[in-house]
Amino acid sequence: MSDQIVLKGVSARGFHGVLEAEKRDGQPFVVDVHLTLDLSRAGRTDDLAATVNYAEVASAVVARITGPSFDLIERLAEVIADDVLGYPLVDAVEVVVHKPEAPVGHPFTDVEVRIRRSNGPRAVIALGSNLGDRGRTLSLAVDALRALPGFTLTSVSPIVETDPVGGPEQPPYLNAVVLGRTTLDPAELLEALHRIEAAHGRTREVRWGARTLDLDLIQFGAPGSGQEVVSDDERLTLPHPRAAERAFVLLPWVRAEPEARVRVGPGENDIRPIAELLDRLDRSGVRPGPEWGQL
């Protein structure tokens, strides 16, 4: 894909550098961002949702420049790239960080660091547990996903506690949603999720029965993008056929990704904001769960 949005010269004062004076006094930083994405739908529809709002990107860049201090502008470039790759439609990004007043000790006009990072398809995974130490199980599952080769975890939702839906009588669940980028294909990612479940004693004797750990692949690829995978294979149905009807999935998901959308049908227009779907769902059985730091 050769379409690009180029945002040049985003500037702010930051406190990045190895020297004490740099961290104390600060200096100007200038950032260029080149986003690679498919702009064909935006061109056809004139719909802001089909592209990336570059004003939001600029605000995110300024927040990183003015935010916590890093020793290296290499690190500043990396976190900006990761932020930009979090936008659903972005396939790749080039970030250039300029430090025109760097303490070089010789005449110069600029110092810049330039990095290029690619974005694998986005994956949304729902987590649930209602047996044993539910919170610790979810925490360990997030750690396992963070360490999973080929998967880059980008966001973790708050935890909710949920009354069971369907199935036999059983204890309440703790649920959460994680977002990430992956170089695995959907089948490989699903197999990895099953391995993590098995490591925590997951069995499948009773449909919708109690379980130590449940990891569901909800969505693979941003809806409407070229990376989206739609499948009606009984072994792996994508997007998850009941996700759009489950408040215990959508509520933590929208808290991790407020602008998230999900496919509810096969057509180009059958993609809905999760916030809109939540307005129509009964959320009475979903309540705040423990904080991650309290587990």
TAGIWO-V785338 format. One line per field, one symbol per residue. ss: DSSP state (h for helix, s for strand, l for the rest). burial: 1 if it has 16 or more other ideal C-beta (glycine too) atoms within 10 Angstrom, else 0. A space follows every 10 residues. Layout:
ss: ???
burial: ???
//
This chain:
ss: lllsssssss sssslllllh hhhhhlssss sssssssllh hhhhhllhhh lllhhhhhhh hhhhhhllll llhhhhhhhh hhhhhlllls ssssssssll llllllllll lsssssssll sssssssssl lllhhhhhhh hhhhhhllll ssssssllls ssllllllll llssssssss sslllhhhhh hhhhhhhhhl llllllllll lllsssssss llllllllll sssllsssll llhhhlhhhh hhhhhhllll ssslllllll ssshhhhhll lllllsssll lhhhl
burial: 0000101001 0101111000 0100011011 1111111110 1100000001 1100001101 1101100001 0010011101 1111111111 1111111110 0100000000 0010001011 1111111111 1001101111 1101100100 1111011111 1101000000 0011111111 1101010011 0110011001 0100000001 1111111111 1111101110 0000010111 0011011111 1111111001 1111000000 1101001100 0000010010 00001
//
